[in-house]
Amino acid sequence: MDTELLLTIIKQTGKVVIVLFPIIDILGNLPIFIGLEKKVGAINSEKASIVAALLMIIFLFVGNALFNFMGIPLPAFAVAGSFVLFLLAVEMILGVTFHKTEIPDSVSIVPVAFPLLAGPGVLTTILALRSLYRVEAIIGGIIINLIIVYVIMKNSKYIGKWLGDTGVVIVHKISGIILLAMSVKIFSENWPELFGAAFN
C-alpha cells in the first residue's frame, strides 16, 4: 500500500468517525444504558459492542442486496426497530412488563446492540457512506466508534454509583421517555415511505 493511499484511508476514516459518532449518540444514550442496568443488571459491554460492530460491517457489504433479495423495504426495518424501542420505553416509564425479564447477555444484543447502537439511522448512513469513502475507511471508522462506545458503556456503572439510587431511578424514568420519543421519531420518519411502498 503506497503512502498516498494510506493517507487517504486515514483521512477518510477520520471523516467516518466524525459522521457516525453523533448518529450512534453514545453520550445521549448513556442514560438509557443506566436505566437498563437498573432494570436487568449489568450489561455485557463487550458483547454489545462486538455485535453492534459486526452488524454494521455486515450491513455495509450485504445491506442493499439483502433487502432487495427478500423484498423488504428499508423503512420496514426501521419501523420494526421502533416497535422494540416503544415496548421497552413503556415498560420503563410505567413499570409494567410485557415479557419475561431477559438475562443481561440477551439484553446486550437486543435492544443495546440493536437498535440502540446499530440502529436504522446508523445502518442507513453506513450504506450512504459507501458511495463516498473506501470500504477500509468505513470499517476503520466503525471499529474506532465502537471502541469509544465500549469504554463509555464499561464505565456507566460508576456513573450510576455517582448518581445514587434516587438519581438512577430518575434517570431510569427519563431514559424511558427518551426511548419513547426515539421510537416515535423513527416510526414517524419511516411509516409514510413504508406504506407508500406497500401500495405501489
C-alpha beads as a LAMMPS data file, in Angstrom:
LAMMPS data file: protein, C-alpha beads

200 atoms
199 bonds

1 atom types
1 bond types

-500.0 500.0 xlo xhi
-500.0 500.0 ylo yhi
-500.0 500.0 zlo zhi

Masses

1 110.0

Atoms # bond

1 1 1 0.000 0.000 0.000
2 1 1 1.529 3.320 -1.086
3 1 1 1.775 6.331 1.207
4 1 1 -0.783 8.409 -0.672
5 1 1 -3.412 5.668 -0.465
6 1 1 -2.688 5.140 3.239
7 1 1 -3.101 8.856 3.954
8 1 1 -6.358 8.868 2.007
9 1 1 -7.705 5.970 4.060
10 1 1 -6.635 7.635 7.326
11 1 1 -8.317 10.914 6.354
12 1 1 -11.480 9.133 5.254
13 1 1 -11.521 7.072 8.450
14 1 1 -11.462 10.279 10.477
15 1 1 -14.386 11.628 8.470
16 1 1 -16.364 8.415 9.005
17 1 1 -15.731 8.590 12.760
18 1 1 -16.996 12.174 12.833
19 1 1 -20.110 11.286 10.828
20 1 1 -21.058 8.133 12.754
21 1 1 -20.307 9.296 16.309
22 1 1 -23.252 11.694 16.689
23 1 1 -25.602 9.228 14.983
24 1 1 -24.633 6.389 17.326
25 1 1 -25.065 9.020 20.069
26 1 1 -23.430 7.029 22.854
27 1 1 -23.404 10.047 25.162
28 1 1 -27.077 10.717 24.543
29 1 1 -27.885 7.038 25.074
30 1 1 -25.904 6.765 28.307
31 1 1 -28.995 7.416 30.491
32 1 1 -30.731 4.580 28.652
33 1 1 -27.903 2.150 29.453
34 1 1 -28.015 3.159 33.120
35 1 1 -31.775 2.639 33.087
36 1 1 -31.405 -0.795 31.506
37 1 1 -28.832 -1.821 34.109
38 1 1 -31.297 -0.742 36.792
39 1 1 -33.901 -2.989 35.162
40 1 1 -31.912 -6.144 34.344
41 1 1 -28.480 -5.808 35.947
42 1 1 -25.056 -5.377 34.346
43 1 1 -24.957 -5.235 30.553
44 1 1 -22.212 -7.135 28.743
45 1 1 -20.406 -4.156 27.180
46 1 1 -18.010 -6.362 25.218
47 1 1 -20.781 -8.391 23.609
48 1 1 -22.916 -5.337 22.849
49 1 1 -20.006 -3.506 21.208
50 1 1 -18.804 -6.515 19.197
51 1 1 -22.294 -7.446 17.983
52 1 1 -23.022 -3.835 17.030
53 1 1 -19.732 -3.602 15.110
54 1 1 -20.421 -6.887 13.304
55 1 1 -23.938 -5.765 12.387
56 1 1 -22.588 -2.527 10.942
57 1 1 -19.805 -4.225 8.964
58 1 1 -22.079 -6.985 7.641
59 1 1 -24.680 -4.410 6.689
60 1 1 -22.004 -2.437 4.856
61 1 1 -21.484 -5.362 2.480
62 1 1 -24.899 -7.003 2.205
63 1 1 -27.450 -4.396 3.306
64 1 1 -28.899 -3.352 -0.034
65 1 1 -28.611 -6.798 -1.599
66 1 1 -30.260 -8.485 1.392
67 1 1 -33.276 -6.219 1.441
68 1 1 -33.688 -6.386 -2.334
69 1 1 -33.434 -10.189 -2.295
70 1 1 -36.000 -10.571 0.489
71 1 1 -38.286 -7.921 -0.931
72 1 1 -38.188 -5.995 2.347
73 1 1 -38.214 -2.199 2.049
74 1 1 -35.645 -0.476 4.249
75 1 1 -38.349 1.532 6.096
76 1 1 -39.823 -1.778 7.333
77 1 1 -36.506 -2.476 9.050
78 1 1 -36.628 0.928 10.732
79 1 1 -40.263 0.580 11.820
80 1 1 -39.554 -2.849 13.340
81 1 1 -36.762 -1.305 15.402
82 1 1 -39.113 1.451 16.560
83 1 1 -41.564 -1.154 17.917
84 1 1 -38.828 -2.740 20.030
85 1 1 -37.897 0.647 21.485
86 1 1 -41.538 1.574 22.095
87 1 1 -42.319 -1.521 24.172
88 1 1 -39.160 -1.135 26.229
89 1 1 -39.951 2.547 26.833
90 1 1 -43.451 1.783 28.114
91 1 1 -42.029 -0.830 30.479
92 1 1 -39.507 1.639 31.875
93 1 1 -41.951 4.535 32.251
94 1 1 -44.972 2.682 33.652
95 1 1 -43.211 -0.180 35.413
96 1 1 -45.202 -2.811 33.509
97 1 1 -43.791 -5.978 31.965
98 1 1 -44.771 -7.289 28.542
99 1 1 -42.359 -10.205 28.628
100 1 1 -40.165 -12.163 30.999
101 1 1 -37.127 -10.144 32.081
102 1 1 -34.196 -11.006 29.837
103 1 1 -30.834 -12.081 31.134
104 1 1 -28.132 -9.421 30.691
105 1 1 -26.382 -11.229 27.814
106 1 1 -29.617 -11.232 25.825
107 1 1 -30.298 -7.577 26.582
108 1 1 -26.773 -6.800 25.399
109 1 1 -27.870 -7.829 21.910
110 1 1 -31.485 -6.568 21.855
111 1 1 -32.048 -3.692 22.428
112 1 1 -28.489 -2.469 23.163
113 1 1 -26.528 -3.701 20.122
114 1 1 -29.668 -3.333 18.011
115 1 1 -31.416 -0.956 17.716
116 1 1 -29.711 1.441 20.178
117 1 1 -26.142 1.214 18.841
118 1 1 -26.565 -0.249 15.361
119 1 1 -29.908 1.396 14.736
120 1 1 -31.680 2.162 11.451
121 1 1 -30.084 5.613 11.231
122 1 1 -26.579 4.216 11.665
123 1 1 -27.098 1.352 9.225
124 1 1 -28.608 3.513 6.503
125 1 1 -25.815 6.062 6.991
126 1 1 -23.243 3.303 6.533
127 1 1 -24.836 2.390 3.212
128 1 1 -24.693 6.029 2.144
129 1 1 -21.039 6.360 3.202
130 1 1 -20.048 3.508 0.907
131 1 1 -20.704 5.755 -2.071
132 1 1 -18.336 8.376 -0.649
133 1 1 -15.461 6.568 1.065
134 1 1 -13.323 3.450 0.759
135 1 1 -14.583 0.323 2.492
136 1 1 -11.397 0.153 4.591
137 1 1 -12.077 3.652 5.918
138 1 1 -15.683 2.854 6.793
139 1 1 -14.675 -0.313 8.647
140 1 1 -11.968 1.624 10.494
141 1 1 -14.464 4.322 11.445
142 1 1 -16.908 1.721 12.721
143 1 1 -14.260 -0.002 14.854
144 1 1 -12.989 3.263 16.357
145 1 1 -16.522 4.357 17.231
146 1 1 -17.340 1.034 18.867
147 1 1 -14.138 1.171 20.932
148 1 1 -15.325 4.542 22.234
149 1 1 -18.774 3.050 22.863
150 1 1 -17.243 0.157 24.800
151 1 1 -15.213 2.445 27.059
152 1 1 -18.227 4.623 27.864
153 1 1 -20.549 1.660 28.468
154 1 1 -17.961 -0.102 30.603
155 1 1 -17.869 2.877 32.941
156 1 1 -21.616 3.509 33.038
157 1 1 -21.938 1.656 36.370
158 1 1 -19.537 4.101 38.011
159 1 1 -21.656 6.925 36.725
160 1 1 -24.632 5.109 38.236
161 1 1 -22.901 4.916 41.615
162 1 1 -22.133 8.615 41.418
163 1 1 -25.805 9.385 40.755
164 1 1 -27.004 7.237 43.670
165 1 1 -30.195 5.152 43.921
166 1 1 -32.558 8.108 43.646
167 1 1 -30.639 9.568 40.747
168 1 1 -30.657 6.245 38.905
169 1 1 -34.437 5.919 39.376
170 1 1 -34.889 9.385 37.918
171 1 1 -32.559 8.561 35.037
172 1 1 -34.453 5.286 34.526
173 1 1 -37.730 7.141 34.010
174 1 1 -36.151 9.861 31.895
175 1 1 -34.447 7.250 29.720
176 1 1 -37.829 5.625 29.149
177 1 1 -39.182 8.941 27.896
178 1 1 -36.124 9.355 25.663
179 1 1 -36.661 5.865 24.252
180 1 1 -40.332 6.590 23.662
181 1 1 -39.513 9.792 21.798
182 1 1 -36.835 7.972 19.785
183 1 1 -39.261 5.204 18.810
184 1 1 -41.898 7.723 17.713
185 1 1 -39.294 9.654 15.709
186 1 1 -38.055 6.541 13.907
187 1 1 -41.612 5.399 13.224
188 1 1 -42.848 8.800 12.017
189 1 1 -39.899 9.213 9.648
190 1 1 -40.332 5.795 8.060
191 1 1 -44.006 4.807 8.066
192 1 1 -45.060 7.104 5.176
193 1 1 -42.417 5.582 2.903
194 1 1 -43.221 2.078 4.175
195 1 1 -46.937 2.276 3.474
196 1 1 -46.278 4.156 0.252
197 1 1 -44.079 1.263 -0.895
198 1 1 -46.719 -1.251 0.205
199 1 1 -49.327 0.270 -2.088
200 1 1 -47.045 0.555 -5.109

Bonds

1 1 1 2
2 1 2 3
3 1 3 4
4 1 4 5
5 1 5 6
6 1 6 7
7 1 7 8
8 1 8 9
9 1 9 10
10 1 10 11
11 1 11 12
12 1 12 13
13 1 13 14
14 1 14 15
15 1 15 16
16 1 16 17
17 1 17 18
18 1 18 19
19 1 19 20
20 1 20 21
21 1 21 22
22 1 22 23
23 1 23 24
24 1 24 25
25 1 25 26
26 1 26 27
27 1 27 28
28 1 28 29
29 1 29 30
30 1 30 31
31 1 31 32
32 1 32 33
33 1 33 34
34 1 34 35
35 1 35 36
36 1 36 37
37 1 37 38
38 1 38 39
39 1 39 40
40 1 40 41
41 1 41 42
42 1 42 43
43 1 43 44
44 1 44 45
45 1 45 46
46 1 46 47
47 1 47 48
48 1 48 49
49 1 49 50
50 1 50 51
51 1 51 52
52 1 52 53
53 1 53 54
54 1 54 55
55 1 55 56
56 1 56 57
57 1 57 58
58 1 58 59
59 1 59 60
60 1 60 61
61 1 61 62
62 1 62 63
63 1 63 64
64 1 64 65
65 1 65 66
66 1 66 67
67 1 67 68
68 1 68 69
69 1 69 70
70 1 70 71
71 1 71 72
72 1 72 73
73 1 73 74
74 1 74 75
75 1 75 76
76 1 76 77
77 1 77 78
78 1 78 79
79 1 79 80
80 1 80 81
81 1 81 82
82 1 82 83
83 1 83 84
84 1 84 85
85 1 85 86
86 1 86 87
87 1 87 88
88 1 88 89
89 1 89 90
90 1 90 91
91 1 91 92
92 1 92 93
93 1 93 94
94 1 94 95
95 1 95 96
96 1 96 97
97 1 97 98
98 1 98 99
99 1 99 100
100 1 100 101
101 1 101 102
102 1 102 103
103 1 103 104
104 1 104 105
105 1 105 106
106 1 106 107
107 1 107 108
108 1 108 109
109 1 109 110
110 1 110 111
111 1 111 112
112 1 112 113
113 1 113 114
114 1 114 115
115 1 115 116
116 1 116 117
117 1 117 118
118 1 118 119
119 1 119 120
120 1 120 121
121 1 121 122
122 1 122 123
123 1 123 124
124 1 124 125
125 1 125 126
126 1 126 127
127 1 127 128
128 1 128 129
129 1 129 130
130 1 130 131
131 1 131 132
132 1 132 133
133 1 133 134
134 1 134 135
135 1 135 136
136 1 136 137
137 1 137 138
138 1 138 139
139 1 139 140
140 1 140 141
141 1 141 142
142 1 142 143
143 1 143 144
144 1 144 145
145 1 145 146
146 1 146 147
147 1 147 148
148 1 148 149
149 1 149 150
150 1 150 151
151 1 151 152
152 1 152 153
153 1 153 154
154 1 154 155
155 1 155 156
156 1 156 157
157 1 157 158
158 1 158 159
159 1 159 160
160 1 160 161
161 1 161 162
162 1 162 163
163 1 163 164
164 1 164 165
165 1 165 166
166 1 166 167
167 1 167 168
168 1 168 169
169 1 169 170
170 1 170 171
171 1 171 172
172 1 172 173
173 1 173 174
174 1 174 175
175 1 175 176
176 1 176 177
177 1 177 178
178 1 178 179
179 1 179 180
180 1 180 181
181 1 181 182
182 1 182 183
183 1 183 184
184 1 184 185
185 1 185 186
186 1 186 187
187 1 187 188
188 1 188 189
189 1 189 190
190 1 190 191
191 1 191 192
192 1 192 193
193 1 193 194
194 1 194 195
195 1 195 196
196 1 196 197
197 1 197 198
198 1 198 199
199 1 199 200
